[in-house]
Amino acid sequence: MGKAEENKKKKRTALLSHAFSLFMSKGISNTTISDIAAHAGVGKGTFYFYFKDKDDLIEKLIAQKAEQLFLHALDKVDIHDKTISVEDKLIFIADDLLEQLNKDSGLLKFINKNLNYGVYKRALTREEIKKDWDVTAMYHQLIECDGSRWTDPELMLYTIVELVNGTCHSIILNKEPVTLEQYKPYLFGCIRNIVSVFRKPDEKQQKTT
């Protein structure tokens, strides 16, 4: 990456960081583009060089936060380890995501309504991310390392992400209807069932039955 491109990346990252800080302290509706630009020490023209409008920035900020959450979890699991089941690896990732959000209620409140599979997919398939982390390839390596075959791996990931997202908000923020630790065994059991639905039966087993 050249110096000019590196500087552009730094300015864009700074704008996202300052915007997030303002959103947390003032709220999204009370934060203007002028506020964000001033807080970052740049002019409004610089803001519009990187983002179409505030909604565009918000979507990219949500994608950035989702990306950081997911990569943090992926970085901690050995996707090539054949001694750990696919179910356990996916549960480990889900658990890491939940613990990150549990430690940062502000982040959870900010992204919860938008933290869905579409956001993850847009975030993690961006070219600048794929240069360092080809998450789609990593996901397939993770679920195929034990030789399993799948009916629709993308749909399986979608189902798991939506399940985790749809159930974490009230439990983490309000501890309703139960605490996160009380809920985890049920959530992880559901993930195991989802995996079993999408895993194709072993051909050898099919021939003997």
C-alpha positions as CSV (number, residue, x, y, z in Angstrom):
1,M,0.0,0.0,0.0
2,G,1.4,3.4,-1.0
3,K,1.7,6.3,1.4
4,A,-1.3,8.2,-0.2
5,E,-3.5,5.1,0.1
6,E,-2.4,4.6,3.7
7,N,-3.2,8.2,4.6
8,K,-6.7,7.8,3.0
9,K,-7.3,4.7,5.1
10,K,-6.2,6.4,8.3
11,K,-8.5,9.4,7.6
12,R,-11.4,7.1,6.9
13,T,-10.7,5.1,10.0
14,A,-10.4,8.2,12.1
15,L,-13.8,9.5,10.8
16,L,-15.4,6.2,11.8
17,S,-13.8,6.2,15.2
18,H,-14.8,9.8,16.0
19,A,-18.3,9.2,14.7
20,F,-18.7,6.2,17.0
21,S,-17.5,8.2,20.0
22,L,-20.0,10.9,19.2
23,F,-22.8,8.5,18.7
24,M,-22.1,6.9,22.1
25,S,-22.0,10.3,23.9
26,K,-24.6,12.3,22.0
27,G,-26.7,9.8,20.2
28,I,-27.0,9.2,16.5
29,S,-29.9,11.7,15.9
30,N,-28.1,14.5,17.8
31,T,-24.8,14.1,15.9
32,T,-24.4,16.0,12.7
33,I,-21.9,15.6,9.9
34,S,-20.3,18.9,11.0
35,D,-19.9,17.5,14.5
36,I,-18.1,14.4,13.1
37,A,-15.8,16.4,10.8
38,A,-14.9,18.9,13.5
39,H,-14.3,16.1,16.1
40,A,-12.0,14.4,13.6
41,G,-10.2,17.7,12.7
42,V,-11.2,17.7,9.0
43,G,-13.5,19.7,6.8
44,K,-17.0,18.6,5.7
45,G,-15.6,18.1,2.2
46,T,-13.2,15.4,3.5
47,F,-16.2,13.7,5.1
48,Y,-18.0,13.6,1.8
49,F,-14.9,12.3,0.1
50,Y,-15.3,9.0,2.1
51,F,-19.0,8.8,2.7
52,K,-22.1,9.8,0.8
53,D,-24.0,10.9,3.9
54,K,-24.5,10.1,7.6
55,D,-26.5,6.9,6.7
56,D,-23.7,5.7,4.6
57,L,-21.2,6.3,7.4
58,I,-23.5,4.5,9.9
59,E,-23.8,1.4,7.6
60,K,-20.0,1.3,7.2
61,L,-19.4,1.8,10.9
62,I,-21.8,-1.1,11.7
63,A,-20.0,-3.2,9.2
64,Q,-16.6,-2.3,10.7
65,K,-17.8,-3.2,14.2
66,A,-19.3,-6.5,13.0
67,E,-16.1,-7.2,11.2
68,Q,-14.0,-6.6,14.3
69,L,-16.3,-8.9,16.4
70,F,-16.2,-11.7,13.9
71,L,-12.4,-11.5,13.2
72,H,-11.7,-11.5,16.9
73,A,-13.6,-14.8,17.3
74,L,-12.1,-16.4,14.2
75,D,-8.6,-15.4,15.3
76,K,-9.0,-17.5,18.5
77,V,-10.2,-20.8,16.9
78,D,-8.0,-23.2,15.0
79,I,-10.1,-23.8,11.9
80,H,-7.8,-26.6,10.7
81,D,-7.9,-28.7,13.9
82,K,-9.6,-32.0,12.9
83,T,-9.8,-33.1,16.6
84,I,-12.4,-30.3,17.3
85,S,-15.9,-30.8,15.8
86,V,-17.4,-28.3,13.5
87,E,-20.2,-27.9,16.1
88,D,-17.7,-27.0,18.8
89,K,-15.9,-24.5,16.6
90,L,-19.1,-22.7,15.7
91,I,-20.2,-22.7,19.3
92,F,-16.8,-21.3,20.3
93,I,-17.2,-18.4,17.8
94,A,-20.8,-17.7,18.9
95,D,-19.6,-17.7,22.6
96,D,-16.8,-15.3,21.8
97,L,-19.2,-12.9,20.0
98,L,-21.6,-13.0,22.9
99,E,-18.8,-12.3,25.4
100,Q,-17.5,-9.4,23.4
101,L,-21.0,-7.9,23.3
102,N,-21.6,-8.7,26.9
103,K,-18.5,-6.6,27.9
104,D,-19.6,-3.7,25.8
105,S,-23.3,-2.8,26.2
106,G,-22.9,0.4,24.3
107,L,-21.6,-1.5,21.2
108,L,-24.5,-4.0,21.6
109,K,-27.1,-1.2,21.7
110,F,-25.5,0.5,18.7
111,I,-25.3,-2.5,16.3
112,N,-28.0,-4.9,17.6
113,K,-30.8,-3.9,15.2
114,N,-28.4,-4.0,12.3
115,L,-26.2,-6.9,13.3
116,N,-27.5,-9.5,10.8
117,Y,-26.1,-11.8,8.2
118,G,-26.3,-9.2,5.4
119,V,-24.1,-6.8,7.4
120,Y,-21.6,-9.6,8.2
121,K,-21.4,-10.6,4.6
122,R,-20.9,-7.1,3.3
123,A,-18.3,-6.4,5.9
124,L,-16.3,-9.5,5.6
125,T,-16.2,-9.8,1.8
126,R,-14.9,-6.3,1.2
127,E,-11.7,-6.4,-0.9
128,E,-9.6,-4.6,1.7
129,I,-10.5,-7.3,4.2
130,K,-10.1,-10.2,1.9
131,K,-6.5,-9.2,1.2
132,D,-5.7,-10.2,4.8
133,W,-8.7,-12.3,5.8
134,D,-10.7,-14.3,3.3
135,V,-13.4,-15.1,5.7
136,T,-15.5,-17.0,3.2
137,A,-12.6,-19.3,2.5
138,M,-11.9,-19.6,6.3
139,Y,-15.5,-20.5,7.0
140,H,-15.4,-23.3,4.4
141,Q,-12.1,-24.6,5.7
142,L,-13.6,-24.7,9.2
143,I,-16.7,-26.7,8.3
144,E,-15.0,-29.0,5.8
145,C,-11.8,-29.9,7.8
146,D,-13.4,-33.1,9.2
147,G,-14.5,-34.2,5.7
148,S,-18.2,-33.3,6.2
149,R,-20.3,-32.3,3.3
150,W,-23.1,-29.7,3.5
151,T,-26.4,-29.0,1.8
152,D,-26.1,-25.2,2.0
153,P,-23.2,-23.9,4.1
154,E,-24.2,-20.2,3.4
155,L,-27.7,-20.8,4.7
156,M,-26.3,-22.6,7.7
157,L,-24.2,-19.6,8.6
158,Y,-27.1,-17.3,8.1
159,T,-29.3,-19.3,10.4
160,I,-26.7,-19.4,13.2
161,V,-25.9,-15.7,12.9
162,E,-29.6,-14.7,12.9
163,L,-30.3,-17.0,15.9
164,V,-27.5,-15.5,18.0
165,N,-28.4,-11.9,17.0
166,G,-32.1,-12.4,17.6
167,T,-31.7,-13.8,21.1
168,C,-28.8,-11.8,22.7
169,H,-30.2,-8.3,23.1
170,S,-32.7,-8.7,26.0
171,I,-30.7,-11.4,27.7
172,I,-27.5,-9.4,27.8
173,L,-29.0,-6.0,28.5
174,N,-31.9,-6.9,30.7
175,K,-31.1,-10.5,31.8
176,E,-34.6,-11.4,30.5
177,P,-36.0,-14.0,30.4
178,V,-32.8,-15.5,31.9
179,T,-29.1,-14.6,32.3
180,L,-26.7,-15.1,29.4
181,E,-24.9,-18.0,31.3
182,Q,-28.3,-19.7,31.9
183,Y,-29.2,-19.3,28.3
184,K,-26.0,-20.5,26.7
185,P,-26.6,-24.2,27.0
186,Y,-29.9,-23.9,25.2
187,L,-28.5,-21.6,22.5
188,F,-25.5,-23.9,21.9
189,G,-27.8,-26.9,21.8
190,C,-29.8,-25.2,19.0
191,I,-26.6,-24.5,17.1
192,R,-25.7,-28.2,17.3
193,N,-29.1,-29.1,15.9
194,I,-28.8,-26.5,13.1
195,V,-25.4,-28.1,12.1
196,S,-27.0,-31.6,12.1
197,V,-29.8,-30.4,9.8
198,F,-27.3,-29.0,7.2
199,R,-24.7,-31.8,7.4
200,K,-25.2,-34.4,4.6
201,P,-25.4,-38.0,5.8
202,D,-22.2,-40.0,5.3
203,E,-22.4,-42.0,2.1
204,K,-21.0,-45.2,3.8
205,Q,-23.7,-44.9,6.4
206,Q,-26.4,-44.5,3.8
207,K,-25.4,-47.7,2.0
208,T,-25.5,-49.7,5.2
209,T,-28.9,-48.5,6.3
